[in-house]
Amino acid sequence: RERPNRVRPSHLKPVKVIFEDREGNEYEMNDFHPPELEPDFLIPKHLEPGQMVPIRWREDLNPIDGPDGETFVIGFPKELNEEFKKYIENNGMMDIAHRLLYRDEPIEPHEQRIYTLDDGEKWTAMVQGEWKNDMIWLDPGDESAFESLLGVLRRGGFDKVLEQVGNAFDLNGLMVQGVGAIFLSENRKTDNMHVDIPGSRGSFYNIIVPVHIPAGEVALFKLADAGDDYNGKLRMDPDVGVVLGGQSRHGTGECNYKENEEFRLSFAVYVADIDDENIDLIASDSTSLWPTEGDTFWFEAQKGRLWTRDGTHSLKNDKGRMPMNVQDKSPRCGNMDKSLCMTDLKGMRLDCPKTCEVYLEDDVYYAKYFPDSIHRAPSACMEDSNHPTCPSSDKTATA
């Protein structure tokens, strides 16, 4: 007999699922982008400036590389993207990138070129050489260009990012090792999964800042666990950065923007917690022409410059680097044709860092950037000749 009003048991369906991490932070699935947008990872829909959370696999909720992983996303201040866009608009960098990708003779592997941009700053261009894509790296060509980029970070509120990275990884201090522009128009297959500096865990971090993504397109970034061939894809967002430890595996996502002669641009901000044990390793990075590979005196001068645990140093209240008293390696530099600084990149430019202004003389540096700095040379080196960045009988600041 039918009994229409009888109780009929039914299956349960999840309405609200709450997760909690070991710090007591609670998350609901609705807090993350849906699988249609982020099929591989749990990426929060909203991050406050400086808020940093680990990137977790959607399948099992585990963070990349487990509980000791160093692969995170971090919220950016709105000003950061705005400042980078102003910077590249004013200096003509996008035009240089378009020329390199679509007009000029392609850069050959191991070739490096120097370009002077519209603002007078010098940038170096190179390709990786082994990856099967057309990625171009533009890096500051000298200390002047580097300092102009620190100004972008300062105006963009990047101090919030440095503070969070320093505290989250229990670091003592942070310097910015480099700020590189990465342009890409086509990548048919991800074949470049890699780590940045093997052995640098806990001391080196790469913070990816997406700046330009072609309208109507997406920019994918690949991430993987250590020792695993499987990689997942993440959609890049100009308001959200990817924080990578020196041993976090990552690579370039597939894309093709060539139909409209377009490309995407991200800046990679490399930061490091330098000490006596890791300085040689960090300074040995050879993926850019500047700072010159192995120039540990420059890293000594930058140690803890932009953030320290005790709050004495910060990007917002930057006092500049320590004095270096940079010198040429050859007595002939003063009589050489300075135009060779732009063309003889592995000869005169390396032998004559003072003449070529690869690094600025201390009095020029402080007068231009930090006229009131307590480190202002030349008196600083005279009063403290034992400082590791000042010359001594067995250590000179030559490149």
Legacy VTK file of the C-alpha trace (Angstrom):
# vtk DataFile Version 3.0
C-alpha trace
ASCII
DATASET POLYDATA
POINTS 399 float
0.000 0.000 0.000
1.326 3.466 -0.919
1.875 5.783 2.033
2.715 9.175 0.525
3.565 10.775 3.849
6.025 8.159 5.061
9.598 9.225 5.931
11.925 8.399 3.068
15.641 8.231 3.957
17.932 10.085 1.546
21.654 10.476 1.025
23.536 13.431 2.528
25.148 16.078 0.386
27.801 18.529 1.546
26.461 22.049 1.981
29.299 23.634 3.933
32.705 21.970 4.348
35.123 23.699 6.703
38.857 23.023 6.758
41.284 24.134 9.430
45.063 24.395 9.192
47.470 23.878 12.066
47.491 27.630 12.803
43.738 27.501 13.429
42.736 29.303 10.212
39.413 28.049 8.838
38.549 27.756 5.152
35.427 26.827 3.238
35.461 25.462 -0.290
33.674 28.617 -1.391
36.747 30.566 -0.316
38.704 29.070 -3.224
38.404 29.471 -6.968
36.196 26.719 -8.482
37.760 23.769 -10.322
36.688 25.245 -13.675
39.252 28.017 -13.092
41.784 26.193 -10.934
41.495 22.436 -11.588
44.742 21.472 -9.845
45.193 23.756 -6.849
43.195 25.419 -4.070
43.793 29.127 -4.664
41.899 31.645 -2.468
39.542 34.007 -4.254
40.778 36.901 -2.157
44.036 37.663 -0.403
44.753 40.782 1.612
48.013 42.602 0.787
50.769 40.600 2.417
48.506 37.628 3.209
50.356 34.446 2.244
48.995 30.880 2.117
50.534 27.639 0.863
49.467 26.321 -2.527
47.606 23.066 -1.929
46.721 20.297 -4.350
42.983 20.139 -4.900
43.001 16.350 -5.046
44.283 15.628 -1.527
44.474 19.110 0.126
48.204 18.680 0.764
50.547 21.624 0.217
53.153 21.353 -2.511
56.187 19.528 -1.063
54.235 18.736 2.120
54.346 20.599 5.451
57.880 21.889 4.842
57.095 23.234 1.372
58.069 26.733 0.295
55.537 27.312 -2.518
52.911 29.929 -1.638
50.611 32.574 -3.061
50.642 36.078 -1.602
48.346 39.082 -1.962
49.854 42.206 -3.513
49.012 45.829 -2.759
47.107 47.362 -5.685
49.854 49.952 -5.997
52.457 47.351 -6.952
50.962 46.489 -10.335
50.219 50.164 -10.986
53.811 51.176 -10.297
55.242 48.461 -12.543
52.915 49.511 -15.365
53.937 53.149 -15.017
57.577 52.096 -15.059
57.390 50.058 -18.278
55.248 52.693 -19.975
57.753 55.430 -19.175
60.882 53.533 -20.194
59.617 51.860 -23.386
60.343 48.323 -22.211
57.274 46.914 -23.960
58.517 48.273 -27.283
61.915 46.638 -26.753
60.228 43.334 -25.940
58.038 43.533 -29.055
61.094 44.200 -31.202
62.989 41.277 -29.721
60.073 38.868 -30.137
58.776 39.965 -33.539
61.221 42.246 -35.381
64.903 41.973 -34.500
67.262 39.104 -35.153
66.590 36.456 -32.487
68.969 36.380 -29.553
71.207 33.332 -29.779
71.875 31.047 -26.800
74.705 32.446 -24.646
74.388 35.823 -26.412
73.748 38.909 -24.298
72.787 42.389 -25.461
72.515 45.717 -23.666
69.755 48.196 -24.435
69.411 51.764 -23.185
65.730 52.434 -22.508
63.862 55.722 -22.828
64.629 56.709 -19.233
68.367 56.278 -19.805
68.662 53.073 -17.773
70.555 50.119 -19.233
69.044 46.631 -19.407
70.518 43.343 -20.571
68.664 40.841 -22.765
69.256 37.103 -23.029
67.489 33.797 -23.635
67.784 30.602 -21.635
68.928 28.655 -24.671
67.783 25.147 -23.829
64.040 25.612 -23.356
61.784 25.198 -26.377
60.043 28.556 -26.127
60.790 32.168 -27.055
61.138 33.478 -23.510
63.316 36.575 -23.188
64.852 37.771 -19.939
65.539 41.464 -19.412
67.607 42.306 -16.351
69.067 45.542 -14.972
72.388 46.208 -16.669
73.963 48.088 -13.785
73.437 49.392 -10.261
71.577 52.492 -11.465
68.881 50.432 -13.203
68.647 48.159 -10.163
68.059 51.098 -7.817
65.308 52.399 -10.132
63.521 49.073 -9.647
63.850 49.233 -5.886
62.026 52.554 -6.212
59.177 50.764 -8.008
58.973 48.183 -5.219
59.081 50.886 -2.539
56.293 52.941 -4.098
54.297 49.757 -4.718
54.188 48.754 -1.049
56.416 45.698 -1.503
57.568 46.085 2.108
54.401 44.194 3.114
55.552 41.273 0.970
59.092 41.270 2.347
57.845 41.397 5.916
55.515 38.439 5.397
58.147 36.355 3.592
60.720 37.094 6.268
58.419 36.199 9.140
56.811 33.164 7.478
60.165 31.506 6.769
61.785 32.634 10.029
64.548 34.592 8.315
67.014 37.039 9.834
67.116 39.615 7.055
66.340 40.131 3.382
68.015 41.798 0.446
66.685 42.014 -3.098
69.181 40.140 -5.234
67.617 41.069 -8.555
64.452 42.117 -10.382
64.100 40.593 -13.841
61.481 41.051 -16.561
60.339 37.837 -18.283
58.604 38.094 -21.673
56.949 35.199 -23.498
54.803 34.929 -26.633
54.696 31.169 -27.245
55.281 27.957 -25.333
53.795 24.884 -26.955
54.760 22.372 -24.279
56.056 22.642 -20.737
59.495 21.053 -20.789
61.353 23.331 -18.392
60.385 22.194 -14.899
63.299 23.258 -12.729
64.463 24.748 -9.439
66.266 28.082 -9.243
69.253 27.395 -6.979
69.765 23.816 -5.733
70.830 23.783 -2.098
69.380 27.217 -1.301
66.404 26.070 0.776
65.613 28.546 3.544
67.750 31.340 2.116
66.572 32.277 -1.404
63.077 33.074 -2.733
61.645 34.032 -6.114
58.493 36.165 -6.019
56.627 36.245 -9.338
54.758 39.495 -10.138
52.447 39.199 -13.198
52.245 42.617 -14.881
50.834 42.136 -18.388
48.544 39.375 -19.687
47.079 39.862 -23.191
43.382 40.833 -23.158
41.100 37.829 -23.281
43.972 35.423 -22.646
45.277 33.503 -19.646
48.805 33.012 -18.357
49.507 29.593 -16.882
52.265 28.694 -14.457
53.325 25.107 -13.696
54.174 23.726 -10.244
55.202 20.295 -8.991
56.301 18.384 -5.915
59.994 17.613 -5.565
60.940 14.453 -7.438
57.540 14.113 -9.137
57.119 14.322 -12.909
53.462 15.329 -12.569
52.845 19.078 -12.631
49.737 21.163 -12.052
48.769 24.458 -13.621
47.922 27.736 -11.923
46.360 30.819 -13.512
48.468 33.925 -12.944
46.737 36.973 -11.478
48.245 40.495 -11.386
46.986 40.966 -7.814
48.463 37.694 -6.558
52.102 36.639 -6.480
53.664 33.198 -6.446
56.375 32.733 -3.822
58.895 30.046 -4.720
61.664 28.722 -2.535
65.020 28.171 -4.182
64.181 24.470 -4.513
60.487 24.779 -5.472
59.897 23.060 -8.828
58.205 25.279 -11.397
57.962 25.880 -15.119
56.298 27.785 -17.932
52.685 27.074 -18.873
51.541 26.581 -22.457
50.531 29.686 -24.392
50.449 31.203 -27.861
49.858 34.940 -28.267
51.494 35.276 -31.686
48.354 35.833 -33.753
48.068 39.369 -32.380
51.829 39.837 -31.892
51.274 39.843 -28.153
53.187 38.523 -25.177
52.925 38.265 -21.434
55.199 39.910 -18.896
56.045 38.982 -15.343
58.728 40.383 -13.083
60.691 37.973 -10.928
61.861 39.546 -7.667
64.699 37.504 -6.175
65.246 37.942 -2.434
67.801 36.315 -0.154
68.774 35.985 3.496
72.559 36.200 3.152
75.053 34.794 5.649
78.645 33.553 5.592
77.573 30.003 4.775
75.369 30.709 1.751
76.814 33.878 0.200
79.018 32.046 -2.311
76.116 29.854 -3.406
73.682 32.754 -3.856
76.287 34.930 -5.601
77.106 32.105 -8.029
73.785 32.513 -9.856
74.581 33.102 -13.531
71.117 33.721 -14.997
71.726 37.467 -15.494
74.615 39.729 -16.512
74.211 41.825 -13.353
75.198 41.560 -10.576
78.277 39.902 -11.991
78.494 36.229 -11.065
80.580 35.737 -7.935
80.657 39.398 -6.825
80.223 38.583 -3.146
81.258 42.110 -2.095
78.024 43.459 -3.593
75.972 40.865 -1.695
77.804 41.767 1.529
76.893 45.400 0.946
73.211 44.483 0.489
72.877 42.007 3.381
69.653 42.599 5.348
69.207 45.957 3.647
65.449 45.857 3.048
64.076 43.845 5.975
65.406 42.580 9.281
63.678 40.587 11.968
64.375 43.232 14.616
62.779 45.979 12.499
65.920 48.089 12.119
65.858 47.824 8.313
62.966 47.973 5.864
62.262 48.831 2.249
60.094 51.747 3.348
62.895 53.268 5.433
65.756 52.162 3.181
69.139 53.713 3.980
70.941 52.218 0.985
73.680 49.655 0.677
76.964 49.685 2.578
80.043 51.298 0.961
81.939 49.104 -1.538
84.779 51.301 -2.886
84.509 49.522 -6.231
87.713 49.370 -8.287
88.668 48.383 -11.816
90.665 45.190 -12.237
92.944 46.605 -14.919
94.983 49.854 -14.843
94.220 50.274 -18.553
90.480 50.861 -17.980
90.789 54.618 -17.685
92.338 54.863 -21.167
89.967 52.493 -22.930
87.070 53.462 -25.211
83.992 53.560 -22.950
81.774 52.454 -25.820
83.253 48.995 -25.276
81.283 48.878 -22.015
78.188 48.314 -24.161
79.691 45.849 -26.622
82.570 43.994 -24.976
80.391 42.438 -22.295
82.749 39.628 -21.310
85.884 41.721 -21.614
86.008 45.392 -20.735
82.668 45.380 -18.915
83.880 42.696 -16.503
87.403 44.089 -16.139
86.314 47.709 -15.644
83.237 47.779 -13.358
84.146 51.243 -12.051
84.821 52.832 -15.448
81.763 51.134 -16.984
79.650 52.114 -13.943
78.497 48.550 -13.497
78.624 49.468 -9.813
78.518 53.116 -8.799
81.307 54.801 -6.902
80.201 55.310 -3.322
80.120 59.132 -3.388
78.055 59.080 -6.602
75.734 56.414 -5.208
74.942 58.201 -1.951
74.662 61.654 -3.512
72.153 60.338 -6.052
70.023 58.053 -3.872
70.729 58.550 -0.156
72.359 61.944 0.519
71.523 61.708 4.230
72.553 58.083 4.688
74.700 57.189 7.696
76.721 54.967 5.325
77.683 57.840 3.033
81.201 57.411 1.639
84.076 58.027 1.572
84.224 58.640 5.335
82.361 55.419 6.143
85.154 53.203 4.805
87.845 55.399 6.331
86.259 55.188 9.778
85.539 51.453 9.577
88.115 49.891 7.286
87.346 46.454 8.746
83.805 46.443 7.380
83.506 43.454 4.992
82.510 45.641 2.047
85.461 48.011 2.396
88.852 47.184 0.859
91.576 45.664 2.997
94.974 44.148 2.408
93.466 40.773 1.467
90.044 41.781 0.107
89.214 44.378 -2.522
85.895 45.267 -4.057
86.663 44.399 -7.650
84.341 42.588 -10.013
LINES 1 400
399 0 1 2 3 4 5 6 7 8 9 10 11 12 13 14 15 16 17 18 19 20 21 22 23 24 25 26 27 28 29 30 31 32 33 34 35 36 37 38 39 40 41 42 43 44 45 46 47 48 49 50 51 52 53 54 55 56 57 58 59 60 61 62 63 64 65 66 67 68 69 70 71 72 73 74 75 76 77 78 79 80 81 82 83 84 85 86 87 88 89 90 91 92 93 94 95 96 97 98 99 100 101 102 103 104 105 106 107 108 109 110 111 112 113 114 115 116 117 118 119 120 121 122 123 124 125 126 127 128 129 130 131 132 133 134 135 136 137 138 139 140 141 142 143 144 145 146 147 148 149 150 151 152 153 154 155 156 157 158 159 160 161 162 163 164 165 166 167 168 169 170 171 172 173 174 175 176 177 178 179 180 181 182 183 184 185 186 187 188 189 190 191 192 193 194 195 196 197 198 199 200 201 202 203 204 205 206 207 208 209 210 211 212 213 214 215 216 217 218 219 220 221 222 223 224 225 226 227 228 229 230 231 232 233 234 235 236 237 238 239 240 241 242 243 244 245 246 247 248 249 250 251 252 253 254 255 256 257 258 259 260 261 262 263 264 265 266 267 268 269 270 271 272 273 274 275 276 277 278 279 280 281 282 283 284 285 286 287 288 289 290 291 292 293 294 295 296 297 298 299 300 301 302 303 304 305 306 307 308 309 310 311 312 313 314 315 316 317 318 319 320 321 322 323 324 325 326 327 328 329 330 331 332 333 334 335 336 337 338 339 340 341 342 343 344 345 346 347 348 349 350 351 352 353 354 355 356 357 358 359 360 361 362 363 364 365 366 367 368 369 370 371 372 373 374 375 376 377 378 379 380 381 382 383 384 385 386 387 388 389 390 391 392 393 394 395 396 397 398
